[in-house]
Amino acid sequence: MVAVSRRYQLQNEAANRVIAELVEVAGVPPERRGYVQHLLTTVLKLHEDGAQPGDLKVTNAALKELRYAYKVFAPYRAVRKVTVFGSARTAVSEAAAITARDFGQRMVQEGWMVVTGAGAGIMGAAQEGAGGEQSFGLNIRLPFEQEANPWIAADPKLITFKYFFTRKLFLVKEASAVVLFPGGFGTMDECFELLTLMQTGKSAIVPVVLVETGPKPYWRIWDRFVQGVLVDRRLIDGGDTAFYRIADGVEEAVRQITG
């Protein structure tokens, strides 16, 4: 239980007593009571601090997104999940999409569930391979390019986020492994953020597999940049490259995760 100390209470003593009473009346069990009391105190501290309506709007929306996502994932805590990143613009006929579809199917055969950003391209292909029943879609509201793919659109495990930061949290938090296919700015952002989180100890270390999918290299060119610029100029340690592995095709990627 988290003890709510005098250092983290409202200035209004009557409000502090009401919070404590509310937690009691709501039937919050003792092991959770301190956390819930802190949450309620934090909400009202925003008022005490004079938070502007725009700041309250962001906080309110983010907290609602977190709560709902926790609820959706909760029944599947015991099931291992692999998050798949990659371009939303990849055509279904391209080798990368075909490989992503086969990978999603293989991971379900191995007893895993698949998590994607719910978009088209690589995400839709992996979702198609896994099937809606064995996958989650974490969609983002954008002015372009991002409607949920048909394999997850009607599934209750589709979650639509307003903010990238709440969406990213669950794309990483729920993953027992992460696989990246070729992609653009978004994929690079997700790749480097994930590696940064593991490098700095802010995320559990899980298998990160970069999948080559065609005759033209993608990740090996990226790796040459990492090795030849970031490592060579001592911007990262050489050992940091151990956080990821490059795989050629579906079966090698599956082995890197399950082996």
Secondary structure, DSSP 8 states (H G I E B T S, - for coil): -----GGGS-S-HHHHHHHHHHHHHTT--HHHHHHHHHHHHHHHHHHHTT--HHHHHHHHHHHHHHHHHHHHHGGGTTS-EEEEE--SS--TTSHHHHHHHHHHHHHHHTT-EEEE-S-SHHHHHHHHHH-GGGEEEEEE--SSS----TTTTTSTTEEEES-HHHHHHHHHHT-SEEEE-S-SHHHHHHHHHHHHHHHTTSS----EEEEE-SSS-SHHHHHHHIIIIIITTTSS-GGGGGG-EEEESHHHHHHHHH-
